[in-house]
Amino acid sequence: MTSAALADVRVLDFSRVLAGPYCTMLLADFGADVIKIENPDGGDETRQWGPPWQDDLSAYYLSINRNKRSLSLDLKQPEGLEIARQLAEKADVVVENFKVGTMDKFGLGYQHLVQKNPGLVYCSLTGYGQTGPYSARAGYDFIIQAEAGLMSITGPNEGPPYKVGVAIVDITAGMYASHAILAALHHRQKTGQGQYVDVALFDAQLGWLANVAQNYLVSGKNPVRHGNAHANIVPYEIFETLDGFLALGVGNDRQYQRLCEVAQRPDLWADSRFQTNPGRVENRQVLIPLLQQVFRARATDEWLALLNELGIPAGPINNIPAALSHPQVPERNMLQEVQITGGSTVKLIGPVAKLSATPAQIVSAPPRLGEHTRQILSTELGFTSAEIDELARKEVVS
C-alpha cells in the first residue's frame, strides 16, 4: 500500500486528557509518528479515568491514544528537559495543552524551540487562548459548554439547560487544531517556515455555534431552546409512535407534501399556513401537535419503511449498542480491533475520513505508560542502555 499521508511527520505530544490527545490521534491515524510525553508518575490523567477498564487501561484513555508511542519523562528534572529539547529539535510538530506560560517556564515554549528548529509547527490548546482577560484560566469542557452559549440552546423548552453527552468542546477543539496544523505544514512546505498555532476551547465552541449564532447576528433575537426541534426547519424533531420514537427531518416543501400524503392528511398540506417552511416555522405550535397525533397511530418500523420509501428523512433513535451494530458500521470499517501490548484485543472506533490512496489506519493500540521509552531514547537520540538505566535510576524516565 502507498505510504501513509503523514509518514514523514513527527509530532512531539505534551498534551493530555482530551483535546490535545484527540488532535494528535487524528494525525497519527494518517501515519504521523506521535511521541506522547508523559509524567512517569501516572502519566496522562485519563489512564486513571475508569471504570470501565480493559487490561488495566481505562476506556477513556483507549478512545483517544491509538497509534502513538509513549515516552515517560520527568520535565521537572534537568535531564528530562534536555531530552525534550533534543526531541523538539527533530520534530515537525509540537502539541501542548498546559496553562498559558507553563511551557515557557520549562524553556519549551515556541520562542525557545524555534531558534533551533525554524520549521517547527507549534500548537497550543488552552481554555481561552494565549491572549485576552481569561487567558490565564484553565479550560474545562463543561464550563465552556456553559460559558460559550451551547447549554443555553440545548435541552427542552422548559427546565434547566443541558450539556452535550460527550465532551464536544474538547473534541471539536482537537479537530480545529489538527486542521490548523496541517495548514501550517502545507505553508512550511512552500516556505520552509513553521509557525505558532493558538487554539482555544472557547473559540472552538463559538466557532461551531454556526447558524445559531448567525441567527442572532442577523435578527438580534436571543436563540431559545427548542428541545429536539430545529430553530429554522419544521417539522424537524422526534415524534412518539405507537411503540416508541423516531427522528424526522423534513428538509423542504416537497418532502412535507409527501409526508402529508403518506400520513393520509391532505388537509395538513392544503392549509396555507403549512405549505412553506417559513409558514411551518411560524405556526409550529399548531402543526406539531397535529403531526404527533398522526405518528402515534403506527409503529416505528412501519413509519420508517413508509417514510424512507418516499425519500423523507427519518431514522430510529438508537442506543449505543444499536448504533454500533448498525449495518453501515462493518461496511465503513468503523469498528476495528487491535492487540494491546502484553494483553487482549481491544475494539476501537475506526477513523472517520476515508482516503482512496493514503487511508487512515489503526496500526497499534494505545500504549502503556513508558512503553517506548527505551526505544525512543536509543533510536532517536542515541542513548546507550547504561545511560537509560541511569536515567531510570534517577526517575527521569520509567
N, C-alpha and C positions, 0 to 999 in steps of 0.2 A: 504493500500500500504506500501511497505517496506520504512523504514526511509530514508530520503534524504541522499545522499552520504556524504555531509559535514555538517550534522546536529549538529555535536559536535564541530564545528569550529566557533570561534568568531573572527570577523575581526573589528578592530578599524580603520576607514577610515577617514584620514585627507585630502584626495585629493579632487580636484575639477576640473572643466572643463571637459576633455575628457579621457585622457589616464588612469589615476587612477580610476575614476568612472567606466570606461568600464571594467577594471580589476576586481573591486570588484563586479560589477553586474554579471560577469561570475561566480564568487564564490557564490554569493547569489542565483543564479538560481539553484545551486546544494545544496542549503539548508543552507549555511553558514549564521550565524547571523551577518549581517553587520550593524554596528552603524556608521552612517555618521555624522561626527563632522562638524558643520557649524557655521560660524560667525553669531551672532544674527542680525547683521546689513546687511541684504540682503541675506546672505547665499552664496551658490555656485553661481558663476557668471553666469552660464548658465541659472539660473532661470529667468534672465532678457534678454536672447538672443532670443527675438521674435520681430515681429510675425513670424509664427502663434502661437496662444495660444489655450489652452483648459482649462477651469476653472481657469484662470489666471496663469496657468503653461505653460512655453514655450515648444514647441515641442522638441527643442534641449534637454532640461532637462529631459523631459519624456522619451527620447530614451535610456537613459543610467543609470537610477537610480531606477529601479523597485526592489522590494523585499528587500528594506533597511529600517532601522529606522533612523529618523533624530533627532539629539540632537544639539540644538543651544547652543554654548558655546564660551564665550569670552576668548581666550587664552592669552590676554594681561592683564588679571586680575589674581591675585594670586589664588583666589578661583577656577577660571576656569582651571588653570594649575594643581591644586591639583586634581580636578575631573578627568582630562585627565590622570594623573599619576595613579590614583586608577583604572581606567578602563583598562589602559595598563597592570597593574599587573594581570588582569583577562583575558587578550586577548591571543589568539593564534597567531594572525597576526596583524601587523600594516602596513598600506599603507599610504604613503605621497608623495606629488609631489611639495613641496616647493623648492625654490632655495637651493643650497648646503649650509649647515650650519645653515639654519633657525631653524630646529627642535632642533639642539644642543643649540642654543641660548635660546630656550624655556625650556631647560632641558628635552626634549622629544626625544633626539637622541637615536640611538641604544645603544651606550655605557652606557647611563644613565639608560635606561629601562631594559636592560638585566641583570643588577645587581640584581634586584628583580624578574626577570622573565627569567631565563636562557633558557627556551624552546621557547622563542619568535622568530617568523619569522618576520623580519622587512624588508619591501620593499620600496625603494626609487625610484621614477621615475622622472628623470630630463632630460633636453635637451641634455646634453653631458656627463653625468655620474659624479661620485664623484672624478675622477682624470683627469689629462690632462690639457693642457693650456686653454681650453674653458670651464672648469667645472663651473666657476662662472657665465657663461652666462645663461640667461633664454632660454627655448626651445619653439619654435613655429613651429607647423606642416608645414606650408607653407614654412618657411625659411629652414627647414631641408629637405623638398622635393627638394628644390633647391640645398642646400649645399652638400647633401649626394648622389647626382647623379641622382635621379629619374627624375627630369624635363628634364635632358639632353637627355633622351631616350623616352620621352612622347610627342606626338603631331606629326603633319605631317612632312614630309621630309624637306619642305621649310617653312619658317616663324618662329615665336617665339616658345620657349619651353612651355609646358603646365604642370600644376599641375593636379593631380588626383581629380575627382569631390567630393570625400569625404576626410575627414582628415585621410588619410590612415596610416600616420606615428603614430599618436596617437592611432589609433585602433590596429595596429599590436604591438605597444609597450605594450598596455594593455594586449594583448594576450600572448606575451612573459612573461610578469610579472605574470599573473595567472598561466602559465605553470611552471615557476620557483618556485612560492610559493608552488604549490602542490608537486614539487620535494623536497623542503625543509621540508615540513610537513612529507613526507614519510621518509626522513632521521631522523627527530626528533622521529618518531615512533620507529625507530630502536635504536636510541642512547640517546634519551631524550634531545638532544641539538638542540636549534634553530640556526639560522644564519642570516646574513645580505645579502639581495638581492639588487643588484645595476643594475638598468635597465635604459639605455639611449635611448632617441628617435633617436639620431644619429646612435647608434649601431644597433637599430632595423631596420632603413632604409637600412643600409649597409647589414644587415643580409638577408633581403628578396630581395635584388638585384639578389640573387641566380645565375641562369645560365648566366645572362647578365654579372655580374661581373666575373664569371668564364670564359666566352668567352674572356674577356680582359686578365685575368691572364694567359690563355693558349696561346693566339695569340699575345698579345702585341698591338693589334689594338683597338683604341678607339671606343666603340659601338656608332652607329649613330641612329637617329630616323628613324623608319620605318612606322610612322603613325599607321594604324590598321594592318599592316603586321607583320609577325614574322621574327626574325633575322635568325632562323635556320630551318624553315619549310616553304615550298611553294607547293601549294597555301594555305595560312592560313591568311585570311583577309576578309574585306567586299567587296561585289560586288553589283553594281547597277543592278536592274532588270527592267522589263517593267513598274512596278508600285511602286518601292521603293528600298529597300536594303535587303540583307541577309548577315549573317555571315557564312563563310565556313572554315572548319578546316580539311584539308586533312592531315592525320597523317602518311600515309605510301604509298608505291608504288602501292599496290593492290587497295587502295581506289582511287588513282589517275587514275588508269586504268578504274575503274568503272565510274568515272566522265567523262572521255573521251567517254565512251560508251553511257551513258545517254545523253550526250551533242551532240551525233552523230558527233563527231570529232575524228575519229580514227587516223587522221594524227597527232594529238597532243600527242598520245601515241606512234605512230610509230617513231616519231622524237627522235633520240638517245639522244639529249640534255635534254629531259624531262623525261626519263624513270627512273631516280633515283632522290631521294630527293636532294643530293648534286648537281646534274646537274640542277635541277629546281631552287635551290637557286642561283647558278652561273648565270643562264640565266633568272632570274625573270623579267628583263626589257623587254625581248622578250615575255615571256609566259603570263604575267598578262594582257597586253592589248588584247591579243587574247582571253583569257577567258572572259574578260569583255564584248567583243562583243557578245559572246555566251550567257551570262546571261541576257543581255538586250532584248533578244528575247522572254522571258516568264515572267509571273507574279511571284511574290514572293511565294505565296501559291502553285502554280503549281510546282515550283522548289523544295520547301521544301518537298512536297509529294514524288516527284521522288527521291530526294537525301536520305531522311530518309528510304524509302523502300529498298534502296540498302546499307544501313548502312554507308552512307557517312555523317560525322558530319556536320550539318548545322542547323541554327536556325534563327528566326526573330530577328530584333533589336527592342525590346520592349521599350516603355517609362515606367516610374514608375507605373502609374495606370495599364498598361497592365501586367507588371511583377507581381504586387500584386494580379492580377486577374488570374494568371496562374493556370491551373488545379492541379499542384503539391502543391500549397500553402495550400489549405484545407487538402489535403491528408497528408501533412507533418506537419500540425498544426503550420504553420509559421505565422499566424495572430491570435492573441488571444486578448480577452477583459478582462478588469479588472476595478473595480469601484474605482474612485478617492474618497478619504475621503471627505464626505460632498459635493460631486459633481457628475459629469456624468460618464458614462462608456467610457473608452478610449481604442482604439485599439493599440496594440504594436506588433512589430516583435517578433516572438517566439524564444525560444532557438534553437540553431543550432544542437548540438550533441544530439543524441538520445541514451540513456542508457536503456537497457532492464529491469534492476532490480531497479535502482535508477534514474529515469529520472529527468531532469531539469524541473522546473515548475515556472510559474508566479503566485505567491500567493498574492501579494499585489502591489498596484500601487506605483509609485514614491511618496515619502512622501512630505507633505507640510513642510515648514521650522519650525523646532522645534516640529513637530507633536508628537514625542515620548519622549520629554524631561522629562516630569514628570514621565512617566512610567519607563524610564531607571534609573533615579536618585533614585526612590523609590525602584524598584525591584532589581536592580543590586548593588546599593551602600547603600541602607537603609536610604535614606534621608526622613525626615518627611515632611508632607505637609507645615508646617510652615517654615521649613528650605528652601524648594524650593521657597516658596513665598518671602523669604528674598533675595535669590539669584536673583530672577526676579526683585525685587525692585532695587537691585544694578546693574541690566542689565548684570549680569554674564551669565544668561540664558534668554530665552524669551519663 
